[in-house]
Amino acid sequence: MKLGYAIHEWMRTSEHEDSTREGYRGYITRTIQPALGDVPITKITARVLENFYTELRRCRVRCNGRPFIEHKAAGEHDCKAAKCTRHMCKPMAASTVRQIHSIISGTLNAAVRWDWISSNPTKAAQRPKQKPPQPDPPSPAAAARLVEAAFEMDEDWGTLVWLVMTTGIRRGDVCALRWSRVDLDEGVIEVRSSYLLRRRVGKEKDTKTHQMRRIALDTETTVLLREHKGPLPATNDRAWHRVQ
């Protein structure tokens, strides 16, 4: 049983968001399959995985360290015209290696459930550490200038920028927000879905955490939303991405 087949079966039987599945397929095709796809799952050990991750952190294409030309076109071609360049090692981001680790881990967890292997080596393998988030929000003065500029452009745009800035709501979540989920009397909005635009096709989906959450509104935001809403009929439940 090779890892490539096990990954195929895991992807076929597991549930993922469309965007997640597409991203996983890219990692599998470009990185995992060429390196480990033909390795039997019984030969995948913590050491094999750690060596693999180390190579990726050194060079994302896992070169042998010798100089070579990265060709921009297949077959015979003019390297100058095709702008082929000398290979420069670029390490794969730690977050990307962690994603690759998650794919392999999910696959081998399934292999354990299916009695293909007795244990999952990814549990012992060390993966790149996740750096703590380092948010860099605008200063109060800069935030005020942003909001002011947004209102100068358009009242709707200014309202949206204000709402996002005062609540920290995610972009996709605010685009799927409906008036029926905004309680202006209580000063609370309910986030129940998100909006995804992919290849110019939009659709509503679950939130990133797959959970409904409530966000409290301050008095200024409540007043602003009440003015923005206006005298809409009770049946008019528009999504924000259609209003804007």
Backbone torsions as a table, in degrees:
resi	resn	phi	psi	omega
1	MET	NA	113.4	-178.1
2	LYS	-90.7	155.2	-177.1
3	LEU	-61.1	-38.1	-179.3
4	GLY	-58.3	-42.5	179.1
5	TYR	-68.1	-40.7	179.9
6	ALA	-62.4	-40.8	177.8
7	ILE	-63.6	-42.6	178.8
8	HIS	-58.0	-44.7	-178.8
9	GLU	-68.9	-37.2	178.2
10	TRP	-65.6	-43.6	178.9
11	MET	-65.2	-35.8	-178.1
12	ARG	-70.1	-33.4	-172.9
13	THR	-101.8	-11.2	-177.3
14	SER	-97.6	159.0	-179.6
15	GLU	-102.2	127.1	177.2
16	HIS	-139.6	152.4	169.9
17	GLU	-61.4	151.4	-177.7
18	ASP	-56.5	-42.8	-178.6
19	SER	-66.9	-38.6	178.0
20	THR	-65.6	-44.5	-179.1
21	ARG	-61.5	-42.0	-180.0
22	GLU	-64.9	-41.0	177.6
23	GLY	-64.0	-42.2	177.9
24	TYR	-60.4	-42.9	-179.6
25	ARG	-60.3	-37.2	177.5
26	GLY	-63.8	-45.8	178.4
27	TYR	-62.6	-39.9	-179.1
28	ILE	-65.3	-48.6	-175.7
29	THR	-67.2	-45.1	-173.2
30	ARG	-82.0	-31.8	-168.6
31	THR	-122.6	-52.6	-172.2
32	ILE	-73.0	-49.3	-176.2
33	GLN	-60.4	-47.6	179.5
34	PRO	-60.8	-32.4	-174.8
35	ALA	-90.8	-42.6	-171.1
36	LEU	-126.8	-0.6	-174.5
37	GLY	-58.3	-34.9	-177.5
38	ASP	-94.0	4.7	179.7
39	VAL	-85.1	128.9	176.2
40	PRO	-59.0	140.9	-177.3
41	ILE	-63.1	-24.1	177.1
42	THR	-71.3	-15.6	179.8
43	LYS	-98.2	-3.7	177.3
44	ILE	-79.8	112.6	-179.1
45	THR	-119.2	170.5	177.2
46	ALA	-59.5	-38.5	-179.8
47	ARG	-66.5	-42.3	177.6
48	VAL	-58.4	-44.7	-178.2
49	LEU	-67.9	-42.4	-179.3
50	GLU	-65.8	-38.0	175.4
51	ASN	-63.0	-40.8	178.8
52	PHE	-62.1	-47.0	-179.8
53	TYR	-65.2	-38.1	178.6
54	THR	-63.0	-42.0	178.2
55	GLU	-62.5	-41.9	-179.8
56	LEU	-66.2	-36.1	179.6
57	ARG	-72.9	-20.5	174.9
58	ARG	-83.4	-46.4	-178.1
59	CYS	-153.3	124.7	-174.8
60	ARG	-65.5	-21.3	177.2
61	VAL	-98.6	3.3	176.4
62	ARG	54.4	51.6	-179.8
63	CYS	-72.3	167.8	-178.8
64	ASN	-89.5	7.4	178.1
65	GLY	88.8	-6.6	179.7
66	ARG	-91.8	145.2	-179.1
67	PRO	-62.4	141.2	173.5
68	PHE	-158.4	165.2	-178.6
69	ILE	-96.4	130.5	175.0
70	GLU	-87.8	107.0	-176.8
71	HIS	-79.3	135.3	-178.6
72	LYS	-90.5	-8.0	-179.7
73	ALA	-137.4	153.2	179.5
74	ALA	-88.3	156.2	177.9
75	GLY	71.1	-166.7	179.8
76	GLU	-70.8	133.0	-178.9
77	HIS	-160.2	168.7	176.6
78	ASP	-90.7	108.9	-176.3
79	CYS	-60.3	-35.2	-179.6
80	LYS	-67.1	-43.9	179.8
81	ALA	-68.4	-36.2	-179.5
82	ALA	-81.6	-5.5	179.8
83	LYS	60.3	42.9	175.3
84	CYS	-68.6	144.7	-175.6
85	THR	-129.3	160.5	176.7
86	ARG	-71.8	136.8	-177.6
87	HIS	-64.6	133.4	173.9
88	MET	-123.0	122.1	-177.9
89	CYS	-63.0	128.9	176.2
90	LYS	-126.0	119.9	-178.7
91	PRO	-67.1	144.6	174.0
92	MET	-74.7	139.5	-178.4
93	ALA	-61.0	144.1	-180.0
94	ALA	-57.8	-37.6	179.9
95	SER	-64.7	-35.3	178.4
96	THR	-69.8	-41.1	177.1
97	VAL	-62.4	-36.9	177.6
98	ARG	-64.7	-36.0	176.3
99	GLN	-64.4	-43.2	178.0
100	ILE	-62.1	-41.4	176.7
101	HIS	-60.1	-40.1	-179.9
102	SER	-63.7	-38.6	178.5
103	ILE	-63.6	-48.7	-179.3
104	ILE	-64.9	-40.4	179.6
105	SER	-62.9	-45.2	178.3
106	GLY	-61.6	-39.5	179.2
107	THR	-64.1	-47.1	-176.3
108	LEU	-74.7	-26.3	171.1
109	ASN	-62.4	-42.9	177.5
110	ALA	-65.3	-38.7	179.5
111	ALA	-62.2	-34.9	175.9
112	VAL	-66.6	-44.8	179.6
113	ARG	-61.4	-34.1	-177.4
114	TRP	-88.0	6.2	178.2
115	ASP	63.6	30.6	175.3
116	TRP	-86.6	-31.7	175.3
117	ILE	-138.1	161.2	-176.4
118	SER	-89.6	-23.1	-179.0
119	SER	-150.6	161.3	-177.9
120	ASN	-103.3	111.9	-177.3
121	PRO	-68.8	-17.2	-179.5
122	THR	-66.9	-21.3	179.5
123	LYS	-67.8	-26.1	179.7
124	ALA	-96.7	-21.7	-176.2
125	ALA	-72.7	138.6	176.4
126	GLN	-85.2	133.5	176.8
127	ARG	-113.6	163.3	179.2
128	PRO	-56.7	139.5	-179.2
129	LYS	-71.6	146.5	177.3
130	GLN	-85.5	123.8	-179.7
131	LYS	-71.7	142.5	177.2
132	PRO	-63.8	145.4	-179.6
133	PRO	-61.6	143.5	178.8
134	GLN	-125.5	75.0	-178.0
135	PRO	-63.6	145.4	179.8
136	ASP	-131.2	69.4	-176.4
137	PRO	-70.5	157.9	176.5
138	PRO	-68.6	154.4	176.2
139	SER	-67.5	161.5	177.4
140	PRO	-53.5	-39.1	-179.9
141	ALA	-67.3	-42.5	179.0
142	ALA	-66.5	-39.3	178.2
143	ALA	-62.7	-40.3	178.6
144	ALA	-63.4	-39.4	178.7
145	ARG	-66.2	-39.0	178.2
146	LEU	-62.3	-45.8	-179.4
147	VAL	-64.7	-43.1	-179.8
148	GLU	-61.3	-43.0	179.2
149	ALA	-65.3	-36.6	179.1
150	ALA	-65.0	-42.2	178.8
151	PHE	-67.7	-32.5	176.9
152	GLU	-65.6	-33.4	178.8
153	MET	-72.0	-45.6	-174.9
154	ASP	-169.6	139.2	-179.4
155	GLU	-63.0	-41.8	179.5
156	ASP	-63.8	-44.1	-179.7
157	TRP	-63.4	-41.1	178.2
158	GLY	-63.0	-40.3	178.0
159	THR	-62.8	-42.4	179.4
160	LEU	-63.8	-46.4	179.6
161	VAL	-61.8	-42.1	178.0
162	TRP	-60.1	-46.9	-177.8
163	LEU	-61.6	-45.1	-179.9
164	VAL	-64.4	-40.6	-176.0
165	MET	-70.7	-36.3	-176.2
166	THR	-86.4	-19.2	-178.7
167	THR	-109.9	-22.7	-176.1
168	GLY	73.3	17.4	-178.5
169	ILE	-66.3	143.9	-179.6
170	ARG	-68.6	153.8	-177.1
171	ARG	-58.4	-49.0	-179.3
172	GLY	-64.8	-34.3	-179.0
173	ASP	-68.6	-41.5	-178.6
174	VAL	-70.4	-30.1	178.4
175	CYS	-69.3	-25.3	179.6
176	ALA	-96.2	1.1	-176.9
177	LEU	-68.9	136.5	178.8
178	ARG	-119.8	156.0	-178.2
179	TRP	-63.6	-28.8	179.5
180	SER	-66.4	-14.3	179.2
181	ARG	-104.6	10.6	177.9
182	VAL	-113.7	113.0	178.6
183	ASP	-102.9	97.1	-176.8
184	LEU	-74.5	-23.8	177.4
185	ASP	-70.1	-40.6	179.6
186	GLU	-88.8	-15.8	-177.8
187	GLY	70.8	45.7	-176.3
188	VAL	-140.3	141.3	170.4
189	ILE	-117.4	144.2	177.7
190	GLU	-106.2	125.4	177.6
191	VAL	-99.1	108.9	-176.9
192	ARG	-115.8	-15.6	-178.4
193	SER	-152.4	171.0	178.5
194	SER	-131.2	164.2	-179.0
195	TYR	-118.8	128.4	-177.7
196	LEU	-118.6	129.1	174.9
197	LEU	-114.3	116.1	-177.3
198	ARG	-136.5	124.4	-177.0
199	ARG	52.6	42.5	176.5
200	ARG	65.6	14.2	175.9
201	VAL	-115.2	122.4	-177.9
202	GLY	-103.7	150.3	176.2
203	LYS	-158.0	154.7	174.8
204	GLU	-87.6	145.2	-177.7
205	LYS	-145.4	177.0	174.8
206	ASP	-64.3	158.5	174.2
207	THR	-67.3	167.1	-177.8
208	LYS	-58.9	-35.8	-178.5
209	THR	-91.8	-2.6	-178.4
210	HIS	60.1	28.1	179.7
211	GLN	-136.6	144.8	172.8
212	MET	-75.9	141.3	176.0
213	ARG	-140.2	156.1	179.0
214	ARG	-110.8	139.5	179.3
215	ILE	-122.4	125.1	179.2
216	ALA	-77.1	143.6	179.5
217	LEU	-108.4	140.8	174.5
218	ASP	-79.6	171.6	-174.6
219	THR	-62.0	-43.9	-178.6
220	GLU	-62.1	-41.3	-179.9
221	THR	-67.5	-39.5	178.6
222	THR	-62.1	-44.1	178.9
223	VAL	-63.5	-43.1	-179.3
224	LEU	-63.2	-43.4	179.2
225	LEU	-67.3	-35.3	178.5
226	ARG	-63.8	-42.2	177.2
227	GLU	-66.2	-38.8	-179.3
228	HIS	-67.0	-38.6	-178.2
229	LYS	-66.1	-47.5	-179.4
230	GLY	68.3	-170.0	-177.5
231	PRO	-81.6	64.9	179.1
232	LEU	-79.6	146.4	174.9
233	PRO	-61.0	151.8	-177.8
234	ALA	-61.6	-25.9	-177.6
235	THR	-86.2	-7.1	-176.8
236	ASN	-83.9	94.7	-176.4
237	ASP	-111.8	75.5	-174.1
238	ARG	-86.2	143.9	173.4
239	ALA	-79.1	145.8	-175.3
240	TRP	-62.9	-33.3	-178.2
241	HIS	-70.1	-15.8	176.0
242	ARG	-89.9	-27.6	179.7
243	VAL	-73.8	-42.1	-173.5
244	GLN	-71.8	NA	NA
